[in-house]
Amino acid sequence: MKSHGLVHDIAILADQLPLMGTDVDNCDDEVLDIEIFPDRPDLLSGETLAFALRPFLHGTTATPNMNVIEGTIEMDVDSELATIRPVILGAVVRGVNIGTTPDEKDTFIQTLMDHQEKLHFALGRGRKRASIGVHDLAKLQPPFRVLGVDKNYSFTPLSMEEDMTITQILENHPKGIDYAHLMADMERYPIILDSSDKVLSFPPIINGDHTTVTHSTTEFFIDVTGWDRRACESSLMLIAMQLAEHGGIVESVIINGIDGVNEIVPNGDGITHSVPQRLVNGLLGREFSSDELSTSINRMGGIFSGLSPAPENSPTIPKRMADAAAGEQMLNFIMPRWRFDILHPVDLVEEIAIGHGYEDLGQDVAKAPLTAIPRSDNHIRRRIRESLQGLGFMQIQSLTLSNDRDQFELMRWQQSGDVTRITNPITIDHTLLRQYILPGLFRLLASNRHHELPQGVYELGTVVRDHKNCDRVAFLMAEKGGGFAAVRGRIQAMLRDLGANDYTIEALPDGEGPWLTGRSAKVLIGDTWVGCFGEIDPSVSNEFELKVPINGAEFDVTLLSSALPDPV
């Protein structure tokens, strides 16, 4: 993300920022270019980042509580929403200074939209768990209602001039097309109306056209709906905080909920977390004074509220840890409610370590000598490494996380058994545990395509098939004039080094893997198919922006080990 006009001394303290979940790529008098790590969704806008940086860099007093004044606007939620979109939250922010010049106002609106979309991805998981609507309150007439409608209900959606039905929006509107899968198999759809029956929002798809934020907007209404309470609450508070950083005053909304219970949101009070003192001292290797704990947690945006005996039941302490901590002293910390990343007492231990500084945690050595024993496949792995390094390849280690497009679509390989998928992926590039190694090598060569040829890399690593770890080895060579004869020679040399005498090489069927038609083969040792190799189809290389001849191979190390004798 890029943020203008933030602190100038960040360049001096850039070595500390990675600990906080950020990395400074560039800093000058005009622009601060920062990469935000996935574990800190509360830093995804310039305003929320500046809020977090003030105590971290300048020692200002942390404010884990959000200042929320009591409001009178109500939102009535129909009981039908329990099965349609059960979490409904809202907030009002008044008196926001969006700038004085048209350029400043355009920049403000754009940064607000950017923050909203980043939260949709990071916390909302593509708007499924949480979706956000930001409206010009001056164009609305409270109170608001949330109810279910059928597919023939119509209104004028954002960026359109005429009414469209729900069906038409899902089939023809750009946002409807993008997120129609979230409404699949639904017969009733959520709609938010004001007292004049004008549509604010059709969550999680699109807002109504008349609520658009403009250069004259100073009062905002925020609605957040979804299925995950924590994600919705964090999203609501982070958007409100962004507006509050521009001088806005956050005002609560009364939610007349599905179960008939009235709720006032947002709740600005921080959350108290209790952490066993023994856990902190044990993990960090030293004892901390109250002043050290206060200073450390203040830098991370929280407050140390003292020690207390271990409670019998605490929602912030896992049961097993609470049982172990019975009778011990607990350290109590108040942390912001929008810190979505704090899930476990160990997360608070990490906050203390970062705030205190890793360089001053002391030193320790292992208390018990541990003598290692070799892996059962040690010899075959060593021989593979020595062979490929002797053939001029450089060993690399790529990520075990990958995605369907890289693993199967681009490589033209089929899934091997069940795929182990990530339940809550942070990015669209890391949604599953890889089944093949070659895609990671392609990504590496693509990142280094500006270097001179030849480039040869290999990886001896782990894949996951049918939810079980398997070892595989793969290599790629980018070189001028590297045809099938060249890669076949390397395969024969590798098999010779591994002690394979009785093997055969047979042609692969057309379209089997990323190989060029008629320029690929599989290797069989006895009757066991241990791997395949060949020239890479240029159409595959082009997907990775590689314009040079490439050849490669991928083998199953477990099958190699079982098919070849161990000479040691």
Secondary structure, 3 states (H helix, E strand, C coil): CEEECCCHHHCCCCCCHHHHCEEEEEECCCEEEEEECCCCHHHCCHHHHHHHHHHHHHCCCCCCCCCEECCCCEEEECHHHHHCCCEEEEEEEECCCCCCCHHHHHHHHHHHHHHHHHHHHHCCCCCCCEEEEEEEHHHCCCCEEEEEECCCCEECECCCCCCEEHHHHHHHCHHHHHHHHHHCCCCCEEEEECCCCCEEEECCCEEEHHHCCCCCCCCEEEEEEECCHHHHHHHHHHHHHHHHCCCCEEECEEEECCCCCEEEECCCCCEEEEEEHHHHHHHHCCCCCHHHHHHHHHHCCCEEEEEEECCCCCCCCCHHHHHHCCCCEEEEEEECCCCCCCCCHHHHHHHHHHHHCHHHCCCCCCCCCCCCCCCCCHHHHHHHHHHHHHCCCEECCCCCEECHHHHHHCCCCCCCCCCCECCCCCCCCCCEECCCCHHHHHHHHHHCCCCCCCEEEEEEEEEEECCEEEEEEEEEEECCCCCHHHHHHHHHHHHHHCCCCCEEEEECCCCCCCEEEEEEEEEEECCEEEEEEEEECHHHHHHCCCCCCEEEEEEEHHHHHHHCCCCC
